[in-house]
């Protein structure tokens, strides 16, 4: 959630809050961190994510590409070929 909080603050500060709007005429004050997390981020267990993706597809129609962006757990530092 820290990633989205940071992104939300930066976009709002620079007048780019429309990137988080669910429709073009949505008032800026309706775009909050909570609405972003509730409406625009698919997350949860594997079963929950599958259900959310199916629901999303029902709303928007078929889509060909799904971009996954995320971070889970701790990522160890790679030391290369030392």
Residue, then its C-alpha position, 0 to 999 in steps of 0.5 A: x500500500x505504501x507504493x500506491x500511497x506514494x504514487x497517489x500523493x505524487x500524481x495528485x500534487x502534479x495534477x495527474x489524479x485522472x490516472x486513478x479515476x474510474x470514469x472521466x467525469x469523476x470529481x477529484x475529491x472522490x479519488x482517495x487512497x481507499x478508493x484506489x485500493x478498493x476499485x483499481x487493485x486486484x489482490x488477495x489469495x489465488x482464488x480471490x484474484x481469479x474471482x476478481x479477474x473474472x468479474x473484471x472481464x465481465x465488466x470490461x469484456x475480453x482483454x489480451x494482456x494482463x500486467x502483473x506488478x507487485x512485490x512479495x516478501x523480501x528480495x535478496x541482494x544478488x552479488x553477481x559473479x563474485 
